[in-house]
Amino acid sequence: MVEIVKILFISLFIITLTAFSGCTDKTTEQAGQGKIYIVGTEPYFPPFEYADENNSNKIVGFDVDLINAIAADQGFRVQWKDLEFDALIPALQSGQIDIIASGMTITDEHEKVVDFTEPYINAGLALAVAADNEEIKSIDDLKGKVAAVQQGSTGSQAAEKLKAEGKIGNIIYLAHVNDIILNIQNGRADFMINDLPVTNAYISKHPGVIKIVDDKLQSESYGFAVKSGNNELLNMLNTGLENVKQDGTYDEIMAKYF
Ligand code: ARG
């Protein structure tokens, strides 16, 4: 009799344990539920996307926080993929990634091949030179001067336009903003055309290297991009963006990075 009671108790104990662990499993599943979307970015573009100072494998920044907030609002999960900037649109078209979040400017040219969300921030292009450059004071002083730009960026298009008009010399195309700055420092390039918020962030972090001579070369807005016709995802991003703007999350992210 005692044995039977013992067995009964043990069985009950096991059943209860199983039931509870079952519960725990469910909760974790629920917390991590939602479809996973792959977000492509070129993460050398602070303050929008860059490696965390304490963990270089982790991408942080304005775009990262904003996409994460939208994902939480819309109940999907994201996985980040590091690509060169000019590889992002091909990766989106081939289905390697689902979303581009990379400080990408909404342009007519890009709009022909991808779909953009509503603009999520205003930006623009700035002309910058070495901090000790006394020669270049405006866009009119660039004749014959060498430009350094990011491959595939609106900065590179602006430089190409100036070159076609005979207003500048050669153009050096580089993969990352850091390489652009390096070319200015070592004198291989005379000036750079890059996104104003990124150039400003560089200057406040590394004073005395470069200076801005024109901060209104062109005004722009950034959007997140999805594959043309992916309306389901586009709607989720737009609704999420609207919601995080309404509930104050957007302003918090803004205050954190700017
Ligand atoms: N806004 C510019 C463009 O769309 C440059 C963006 C570069 N972004 C980056 N993460 N490197 O062409």
Residues whose N, C-alpha, C, O or C-beta is under 5 A from the ligand:
A	BS01	LIG	E42 F45 F85 S102 G103 M104 T105 G152 S153 T154 D195
